[in-house]
Amino acid sequence: MTLSKAKIPLLFFVLMSLWWAFYYQSHSELNDYGQANFEWLYLIDALLLTPLLCFFCISSKKEAAIKALLLSCLAILVGSYMIPESQKFIWHYLETGRYLLLALIVLMELIAIATVCVAIRAALCQQQDPDQSIEKPLKAWLGDSPVLALLQFETRLWTYLLFGGQIKPQQFHGEQHFFYHQKDGTQSNLLGFILVISIEMPLLHLLLHFVWSPVAATVVTGLTLVSLLFFIAEYRAVSRRPISLSAGTLIIRYGLSQPLVLPPGAIAGISRCDGRVKKAAWLKKYNLSGNPNLCITLAAPVGALRQIYLGVDQPELLIIAVQQAQCLTTDTKGL
């Protein structure tokens, strides 16, 4: 397994911090029995070499600057615990300044997020594909970052919370659209969860506040509020975000989940299924209520994935559409 060049600064920071932690805490000839615990030893590695490594190993200057600032703030935090108090001279000023630096980073990120939201709203007003409206500004901001998929999910959640009323199924890419929000009362069940959480949240907060502690009540209420926001966004997404078929390509969108694109020839077979489907590493389920009613077998494994199970409103229509697209693709290749 090869080590990504972009991970070298973090690896260096961890190993360097472990070494200096051992150095400062030891009492031997290595540090002159505690007399040579100078703060500048760690300061050079943490605040000079680590940022330089970031700019050397990361091609994007913006990403390198952000990572250098974050690692520098983390180094100041680690150094405040690691370096003996008697040896701290510059470090007291750095400990105070890191909060201002973190505030500036948060402000920059909030400005960037606000810019992304404005771009998404403008794209939605122009009736563009909502998924592409989310993906384009995020890719322009982050590139092909490892956190792109996570931020796409988070952005998708806020998009359906804030702009869900502007999104229509017809805006999504594809000639034929198939839905799943009515299967086994999927959308009604989500509404039920929303109502239960909304009623339960203030009551649980008061109970925990007086029976346990105000801090515990605040933490639990915060987590409950996050789950409530997720269910509201999912409720709005399931009726607006369809499974689509476009020129033989099946685009599986399900609620807020990341879309799965199956190009022509990727599907070996599609059929009805009944009964409970057990979890396994080689299958993926897209189903929110009841049991899946469609099984898609892949022509070639995608990693460990060999089968996909779907729960849709009208499975027969999707089966016929996929089979017709497969026949059309076969005839085209034959010509």
Residue pairs with C-beta under 8 A, 6 or more apart in sequence:
3 11
5 57
5 58
6 57
6 58
8 53
8 57
9 50
9 53
9 54
9 57
9 58
9 67
9 68
9 71
10 67
10 71
12 49
12 50
12 53
13 46
13 50
13 71
13 74
13 75
16 45
16 46
16 49
16 50
17 46
17 75
17 78
17 82
20 41
20 42
20 45
20 82
21 78
21 82
23 30
23 31
23 37
23 41
24 31
24 37
24 42
24 82
24 83
24 84
25 82
27 33
27 34
31 37
34 84
37 83
37 84
37 86
37 87
38 87
39 79
39 83
39 87
39 88
39 89
39 90
39 91
40 90
42 75
42 79
42 82
42 83
43 79
43 90
43 91
46 71
46 72
46 75
46 76
46 78
46 79
47 72
47 75
47 76
50 68
50 71
50 72
50 75
51 68
51 71
51 72
54 64
54 65
54 67
54 68
54 71
55 61
55 64
55 65
55 68
57 64
58 64
58 67
60 143
63 143
63 145
66 105
69 101
69 105
70 105
72 98
72 101
73 98
73 101
73 102
73 105
76 91
76 94
76 95
76 98
77 98
79 91
79 94
80 88
80 91
80 95
83 91
112 141
115 137
115 141
116 137
116 138
116 141
116 155
117 158
117 162
119 133
119 136
119 137
120 133
120 134
120 137
120 155
120 159
120 163
121 163
121 166
123 130
123 132
123 133
123 136
123 137
124 130
124 133
124 159
124 163
124 166
124 167
124 171
125 166
127 171
128 171
129 171
129 172
129 173
130 159
130 167
130 171
130 172
130 241
131 156
131 172
131 173
131 253
131 259
132 173
133 159
134 152
134 155
134 156
134 159
135 152
138 148
138 151
138 152
138 155
139 148
142 148
142 151
149 258
152 258
153 256
153 257
153 258
156 233
156 237
156 256
157 229
157 230
157 233
157 256
158 233
159 167
160 167
160 233
160 234
160 236
160 237
160 240
160 256
161 229
161 232
161 233
161 236
164 233
164 236
164 237
164 240
167 240
167 241
168 240
169 177
169 179
169 239
169 240
169 241
169 242
170 177
172 241
172 242
172 244
172 251
172 253
173 244
173 246
173 251
174 242
174 244
174 245
174 246
174 251
175 244
175 245
175 246
175 247
176 244
176 245
176 246
176 321
177 242
177 243
177 244
178 242
178 243
178 244
178 245
178 312
178 313
178 314
178 317
178 318
178 321
179 239
179 242
179 243
179 312
179 313
179 314
180 186
180 238
180 243
180 254
180 286
180 288
180 310
180 311
180 312
180 313
181 187
181 238
181 239
181 313
182 313
183 289
183 290
183 293
183 311
183 312
183 313
184 289
184 290
184 311
185 289
186 238
186 288
186 289
186 311
187 235
187 238
187 239
189 288
189 289
190 231
190 234
190 235
190 238
190 288
191 235
193 231
194 228
194 231
194 232
194 235
197 224
197 227
197 228
197 231
198 228
200 224
201 221
201 224
201 225
201 228
204 217
204 220
204 221
204 224
205 217
205 218
205 220
205 221
206 217
207 217
208 216
208 217
208 220
208 221
209 217
230 256
233 256
234 255
234 256
237 255
237 256
238 254
238 255
238 288
241 253
241 254
241 255
241 256
242 253
243 250
243 251
243 252
243 253
243 254
243 310
243 312
243 318
244 250
244 251
244 253
245 251
245 318
245 321
245 322
245 325
247 264
247 325
248 263
248 264
248 265
248 325
248 326
248 328
248 329
249 261
249 262
249 263
249 264
250 261
250 262
250 266
250 267
250 296
250 322
250 325
251 259
251 260
251 261
251 262
252 259
252 260
252 261
252 262
252 286
252 308
252 310
253 259
254 286
254 288
254 310
255 288
257 286
260 284
260 308
262 296
262 298
262 308
264 325
264 326
264 329
265 299
265 329
266 298
266 299
266 300
266 302
267 296
267 297
267 298
267 299
267 322
267 326
268 297
268 298
268 299
269 296
269 297
270 294
270 295
270 296
270 297
270 318
270 319
270 322
270 323
271 294
271 295
271 319
272 293
272 294
272 295
272 315
272 316
272 319
273 291
273 292
273 293
273 294
273 295
273 309
274 291
274 293
275 291
276 291
277 283
277 285
277 291
277 292
277 309
279 285
281 304
282 301
282 304
282 305
282 306
282 307
283 305
283 306
283 307
283 308
283 309
284 305
284 307
284 308
284 309
285 292
285 308
285 309
286 292
286 308
286 309
286 310
286 311
287 309
287 310
287 311
288 311
289 311
290 311
291 311
292 309
292 310
292 311
293 310
293 311
293 312
293 315
294 309
294 310
294 311
294 312
294 315
294 318
294 319
295 307
295 308
295 309
295 310
296 307
296 308
296 309
296 310
297 306
297 307
298 305
298 306
298 307
298 308
310 318
312 318
